[in-house]
Amino acid sequence: MKFKVGDKVKLLNEIGEGEITRVGENDIVHVQLEDGFDVPMKTNEIIKISNKDNFPGLEKEEEKEDEQQEEHEERDEIELSNVDLLDKDNTKIKLVLGLVPTRVNHLSISDLDLYLINDSNYGISYHIGKLNDNKEASKISTGTLEDNTKIYLQTFSQSDLSKTKTIYLQAIAFGNQFFTYKDPINIKFDISSFDFYRTKSYEENEFFESQAIILDVDKPSGDDLRKEIEKLKDSDYVKIVKQKGDGPKIVEKPQNEKKTSDIEEVDLHIEKIIDSYEGLSNGEIVEIQLSRFETCLEGALRNNQKKIVFIHGVGNGRLKHELRKKLERKYSNLKYQDASFKEYGYGATMVYLK
């Protein structure tokens, strides 16, 4: 039985009662006796006095509290493998976040389970969260993870993930007794570039039986990779081509050419979004198209795009109706109109973002 400060107890080996004033280590508690003396005693030498006579049902509540406390303490205990963490061969830290679809055969409507994998010999204290466009953080999960294991964190809908640009991971490694110190890990993953509807976004891996999106601490995120590529100059590309031998010629761009277009086009036809839509109802197809619409619109807003055109086609008009209804309800600050008839016919809507 667990004891806490304030418990009324009866002495088993002596006559008398008292109240616990302090809980020490090695099953030792301090009991203030009726005469005022504070005496250290073993927990097997006392018994808790129940208040069930005066307060029916209180004893069960106290037992429930004790059980909850024991469960909490068990969850907090982390058992690590007995591995020599002073040996450099055992000291590599490998942390991975995995996004695993719950419906592998129907990616277009599947939720995704988020896992943290600790593929190292250290225990890990972790904090995982997400950032919005204003760099405001919100928690996803916090806890500890044993060595060489994984833990389920949370299930996301694709709509939830489409609104999340960045997932961040902060972690501290620890070991048994003496271990090689590792600097805290603080890394951000840009997930805005992932197409959660496409099978090509998922890969075979050693951590799950099914394909998954793997975010590896050792590999740069999509955003970091793009920044590294942008640092390369034309001269670097020329050197690479010369080293490779035959290759495509480098064509110099006109100086006055714009780096990005003011207008982005997004085709919402279902065959442009997912690999296969066989077996999906019309309602499910529209839901997927609207999710893609919202994902691209949020991305355009983040990238300070001026205009964006959504090609929805004519059809029975349902997608166009639902798209504009969402604009009016959720993005009422944005203006929209039919896109150029000359370029798109009657099947497109242009949204002004600035």
C-alpha positions as CSV (number, residue, x, y, z in Angstrom):
1,M,0.0,0.0,0.0
2,K,1.2,3.5,-0.8
3,F,1.4,6.1,1.9
4,K,1.3,9.9,1.6
5,V,1.7,12.8,3.8
6,G,-1.4,13.3,6.0
7,D,-2.4,9.7,6.2
8,K,-3.7,8.5,9.6
9,V,-2.0,5.2,10.5
10,K,-2.0,2.7,13.3
11,L,1.2,1.1,14.7
12,L,1.3,-2.7,14.3
13,N,4.2,-3.5,16.7
14,E,3.2,-1.0,19.4
15,I,0.0,0.5,20.8
16,G,-0.9,3.9,19.3
17,E,-1.7,5.9,16.3
18,G,-0.2,8.8,14.4
19,E,0.0,10.9,11.2
20,I,2.5,10.6,8.4
21,T,4.5,13.9,8.1
22,R,7.1,12.8,5.5
23,V,7.7,10.0,3.0
24,G,11.3,8.9,2.7
25,E,13.2,6.4,0.6
26,N,13.6,2.6,1.1
27,D,10.0,2.2,2.5
28,I,10.6,4.6,5.4
29,V,8.0,7.1,6.5
30,H,8.0,9.6,9.4
31,V,5.1,9.3,11.7
32,Q,4.1,12.0,14.3
33,L,2.8,10.1,17.3
34,E,0.1,11.2,19.7
35,D,2.7,12.5,22.1
36,G,4.1,14.8,19.4
37,F,7.3,12.9,18.6
38,D,8.2,12.4,15.0
39,V,9.4,8.8,14.5
40,P,10.8,7.1,11.3
41,M,9.1,3.7,10.7
42,K,9.0,1.0,8.1
43,T,5.8,0.9,6.0
44,N,5.3,-2.8,7.0
45,E,5.1,-1.7,10.6
46,I,2.0,0.5,10.1
47,I,-1.4,0.3,8.6
48,K,-3.6,3.1,7.2
49,I,-6.7,3.9,9.2
50,S,-9.8,4.0,7.0
51,N,-12.4,6.7,7.2
52,K,-15.1,4.4,5.8
53,D,-17.2,4.4,9.0
54,N,-17.7,8.2,8.8
55,F,-17.5,8.5,5.0
56,P,-19.0,5.5,3.2
57,G,-17.2,4.9,-0.1
58,L,-14.1,6.9,0.8
59,E,-12.0,3.8,1.3
60,K,-12.6,2.8,-2.3
61,E,-11.7,6.3,-3.5
62,E,-8.5,6.1,-1.6
63,E,-7.7,2.7,-3.0
64,K,-8.4,4.0,-6.5
65,E,-6.1,7.0,-5.9
66,D,-3.3,4.6,-4.7
67,E,-3.8,2.4,-7.8
68,Q,-3.6,5.5,-10.1
69,Q,-0.5,6.7,-8.3
70,E,1.2,3.3,-8.7
71,E,0.3,3.2,-12.4
72,H,1.7,6.7,-12.9
73,E,4.9,5.7,-11.1
74,E,5.2,2.6,-13.3
75,R,4.8,4.6,-16.5
76,D,7.5,7.0,-15.3
77,E,10.0,4.2,-14.8
78,I,12.2,3.7,-17.8
79,E,14.2,0.5,-18.1
80,L,17.2,0.8,-20.4
81,S,19.2,-2.0,-21.9
82,N,22.6,-2.7,-20.2
83,V,24.7,-1.3,-23.0
84,D,28.1,0.3,-22.6
85,L,27.3,3.9,-23.7
86,L,31.0,4.9,-23.3
87,D,31.8,2.7,-26.2
88,K,31.7,4.9,-29.3
89,D,30.1,2.1,-31.4
90,N,27.0,2.3,-29.2
91,T,26.6,6.0,-28.9
92,K,24.9,7.0,-32.2
93,I,21.5,8.7,-31.8
94,K,18.9,7.9,-34.4
95,L,15.4,9.3,-34.0
96,V,12.7,9.0,-36.5
97,L,9.1,10.3,-36.8
98,G,6.8,8.0,-38.9
99,L,3.5,8.9,-40.5
100,V,1.7,5.6,-41.1
101,P,-1.7,5.5,-43.1
102,T,-4.5,3.8,-41.3
103,R,-6.0,2.6,-44.6
104,V,-3.1,1.7,-46.9
105,N,-5.4,0.7,-49.8
106,H,-7.3,4.0,-49.6
107,L,-4.8,6.7,-49.1
108,S,-7.2,9.3,-50.4
109,I,-9.4,9.1,-47.3
110,S,-6.9,7.6,-44.8
111,D,-5.9,9.1,-41.5
112,L,-2.3,9.0,-40.5
113,D,-0.8,7.7,-37.2
114,L,2.2,9.5,-35.9
115,Y,5.0,7.5,-34.2
116,L,8.3,8.3,-32.6
117,I,11.0,5.7,-33.1
118,N,14.1,5.6,-30.9
119,D,16.6,3.5,-32.9
120,S,19.4,4.0,-30.4
121,N,20.8,2.7,-27.2
122,Y,19.9,5.8,-25.2
123,G,16.7,6.6,-23.4
124,I,15.0,9.7,-24.7
125,S,13.1,12.5,-23.1
126,Y,11.1,14.1,-25.9
127,H,8.8,17.0,-26.7
128,I,7.0,17.0,-30.1
129,G,4.9,19.9,-31.4
130,K,3.8,21.8,-34.4
131,L,4.3,25.4,-35.5
132,N,1.8,27.7,-37.3
133,D,2.6,30.5,-39.7
134,N,3.3,32.9,-36.8
135,K,5.8,30.4,-35.3
136,E,3.4,29.8,-32.4
137,A,4.0,26.3,-31.0
138,S,1.4,23.8,-29.8
139,K,2.2,20.4,-28.1
140,I,1.6,17.1,-29.8
141,S,3.2,14.8,-27.2
142,T,5.7,14.9,-24.3
143,G,7.3,11.9,-22.5
144,T,10.1,9.4,-22.3
145,L,11.0,6.5,-24.6
146,E,13.1,3.5,-23.9
147,D,16.0,2.5,-26.1
148,N,15.4,0.7,-29.4
149,T,11.6,1.0,-29.3
150,K,8.8,3.1,-30.8
151,I,5.7,4.8,-29.4
152,Y,2.3,5.8,-30.9
153,L,1.7,9.5,-30.4
154,Q,-1.4,10.7,-32.2
155,T,-3.7,10.2,-35.2
156,F,-4.1,13.0,-37.7
157,S,-6.6,13.5,-40.5
158,Q,-5.1,14.6,-43.8
159,S,-7.0,17.8,-43.3
160,D,-5.2,18.4,-40.0
161,L,-1.8,17.8,-41.6
162,S,-2.6,20.0,-44.5
163,K,-2.9,22.9,-42.1
164,T,0.4,22.1,-40.4
165,K,3.5,23.4,-42.0
166,T,6.1,22.3,-39.5
167,I,6.5,19.5,-36.9
168,Y,9.4,19.9,-34.5
169,L,11.2,17.5,-32.2
170,Q,13.2,18.3,-29.1
171,A,14.9,15.5,-27.3
172,I,17.5,14.8,-24.6
173,A,19.4,11.5,-24.5
174,F,20.3,9.7,-21.2
175,G,21.7,6.4,-20.1
176,N,22.4,4.1,-17.2
177,Q,25.0,5.4,-14.7
178,F,27.9,6.7,-16.9
179,F,27.3,7.5,-20.6
180,T,28.7,9.6,-23.4
181,Y,27.0,13.0,-23.3
182,K,25.0,14.1,-26.3
183,D,23.9,17.6,-27.1
184,P,20.1,18.1,-27.0
185,I,18.3,17.6,-30.3
186,N,16.2,20.4,-31.7
187,I,15.0,19.8,-35.3
188,K,12.1,21.0,-37.5
189,F,10.5,19.0,-40.3
190,D,8.8,20.9,-43.1
191,I,5.8,18.7,-44.1
192,S,4.0,21.2,-46.4
193,S,5.5,19.6,-49.5
194,F,4.2,16.1,-48.8
195,D,1.3,14.9,-50.9
196,F,-0.5,12.6,-48.5
197,Y,-2.8,11.3,-51.3
198,R,-0.1,9.9,-53.5
199,T,1.6,6.5,-53.0
200,K,4.9,8.0,-54.1
201,S,5.0,10.0,-50.8
202,Y,5.3,6.7,-48.8
203,E,8.3,4.4,-48.7
204,E,9.3,1.0,-47.6
205,N,11.1,1.1,-44.3
206,E,12.5,-1.0,-41.5
207,F,10.2,0.3,-38.8
208,F,6.7,-0.6,-40.1
209,E,5.2,-3.4,-42.1
210,S,3.4,-0.9,-44.3
211,Q,4.8,2.0,-46.3
212,A,5.1,5.2,-44.4
213,I,6.4,8.8,-44.5
214,I,9.7,8.7,-42.6
215,L,11.1,11.9,-41.1
216,D,14.7,11.2,-40.1
217,V,16.6,13.5,-37.7
218,D,19.8,12.6,-39.7
219,K,18.3,13.8,-43.0
220,P,17.3,17.4,-43.8
221,S,13.7,18.2,-44.1
222,G,12.2,19.3,-47.4
223,D,12.6,23.0,-46.6
224,D,16.2,22.6,-45.5
225,L,17.0,20.6,-48.6
226,R,15.5,23.3,-50.8
227,K,17.6,25.9,-49.1
228,E,20.8,23.9,-49.7
229,I,19.9,23.6,-53.4
230,E,19.2,27.3,-53.7
231,K,22.7,28.0,-52.4
232,L,24.2,26.4,-55.4
233,K,25.3,28.8,-58.1
234,D,25.3,28.3,-61.9
235,S,29.0,27.7,-61.7
236,D,28.4,24.8,-59.3
237,Y,26.1,23.2,-61.8
238,V,28.7,23.7,-64.6
239,K,31.3,21.9,-62.5
240,I,28.9,19.1,-61.8
241,V,28.1,18.6,-65.5
242,K,31.8,18.7,-66.4
243,Q,32.6,16.1,-63.8
244,K,29.8,13.9,-65.2
245,G,30.9,14.3,-68.8
246,D,28.0,14.5,-71.2
247,G,25.0,16.2,-69.8
248,P,22.4,18.9,-70.5
249,K,23.7,22.3,-71.4
250,I,23.3,25.2,-68.9
251,V,21.1,27.9,-70.5
252,E,21.5,31.3,-68.9
253,K,18.2,32.8,-67.8
254,P,17.2,36.3,-69.0
255,Q,18.0,38.9,-66.3
256,N,14.5,40.3,-66.3
257,E,12.7,36.9,-65.9
258,K,10.5,36.6,-62.8
259,K,11.5,33.9,-60.4
260,T,7.9,33.0,-59.5
261,S,4.6,33.5,-61.2
262,D,2.0,35.8,-59.7
263,I,-0.6,33.2,-60.5
264,E,-0.6,29.6,-59.4
265,E,-2.8,27.0,-61.1
266,V,-4.3,24.0,-59.2
267,D,-6.2,21.3,-61.1
268,L,-8.8,19.7,-58.9
269,H,-9.9,16.9,-61.2
270,I,-9.7,13.8,-59.1
271,E,-7.4,11.9,-61.5
272,K,-4.8,14.7,-60.9
273,I,-5.0,14.3,-57.1
274,I,-4.9,10.6,-56.4
275,D,-3.6,7.5,-58.3
276,S,-6.9,5.6,-58.2
277,Y,-10.4,6.6,-57.2
278,E,-12.2,3.4,-58.0
279,G,-14.7,2.5,-55.4
280,L,-15.0,6.0,-54.0
281,S,-18.5,7.6,-53.7
282,N,-19.1,11.0,-55.2
283,G,-19.2,12.5,-51.7
284,E,-15.8,11.1,-50.9
285,I,-14.4,12.4,-54.2
286,V,-15.6,15.9,-53.5
287,E,-14.2,15.7,-49.9
288,I,-10.8,14.9,-51.4
289,Q,-11.0,17.7,-53.9
290,L,-12.0,20.2,-51.2
291,S,-9.1,19.0,-49.0
292,R,-6.7,19.6,-51.9
293,F,-8.2,23.0,-52.5
294,E,-7.7,24.0,-48.8
295,T,-4.2,22.6,-48.7
296,C,-3.1,24.6,-51.8
297,L,-4.9,27.7,-50.7
298,E,-3.2,27.7,-47.3
299,G,0.2,27.1,-49.0
300,A,-0.4,30.0,-51.4
301,L,-1.2,32.2,-48.4
302,R,2.0,31.2,-46.6
303,N,4.1,31.8,-49.7
304,N,2.6,35.3,-50.3
305,Q,1.2,34.3,-53.6
306,K,-1.0,37.1,-55.2
307,K,-3.5,34.9,-57.1
308,I,-4.4,31.3,-57.4
309,V,-6.7,29.6,-59.9
310,F,-8.6,26.4,-59.1
311,I,-9.6,24.3,-62.1
312,H,-12.7,22.5,-61.0
313,G,-14.4,21.8,-64.3
314,V,-18.1,22.2,-65.1
315,G,-19.7,18.9,-64.4
316,N,-22.8,19.1,-62.3
317,G,-21.5,22.2,-60.5
318,R,-21.3,20.6,-57.1
319,L,-17.5,21.1,-56.6
320,K,-17.7,24.7,-57.7
321,H,-20.6,25.3,-55.3
322,E,-18.8,23.6,-52.3
323,L,-15.5,25.4,-53.1
324,R,-17.2,28.8,-53.1
325,K,-19.2,28.0,-50.1
326,K,-16.0,27.3,-48.2
327,L,-14.4,30.5,-49.4
328,E,-17.4,32.5,-48.2
329,R,-17.5,30.8,-44.8
330,K,-13.8,30.2,-43.9
331,Y,-12.0,32.8,-46.1
332,S,-14.5,35.6,-46.2
333,N,-11.6,38.1,-46.4
334,L,-10.6,36.8,-49.8
335,K,-12.1,37.9,-53.1
336,Y,-12.8,35.5,-55.9
337,Q,-14.4,35.4,-59.4
338,D,-14.7,33.3,-62.5
339,A,-11.2,32.8,-64.0
340,S,-10.5,33.9,-67.6
341,F,-13.1,32.3,-69.9
342,K,-10.5,32.4,-72.7
343,E,-8.0,30.3,-70.8
344,Y,-10.2,28.1,-68.6
345,G,-13.8,28.2,-70.1
346,Y,-16.4,28.1,-67.4
347,G,-14.6,25.6,-65.2
348,A,-12.2,27.6,-63.0
349,T,-12.3,30.1,-60.1
350,M,-9.6,32.7,-59.4
351,V,-8.9,33.7,-55.8
352,Y,-7.2,37.0,-54.9
353,L,-4.8,36.6,-52.0
354,K,-3.6,40.2,-51.7
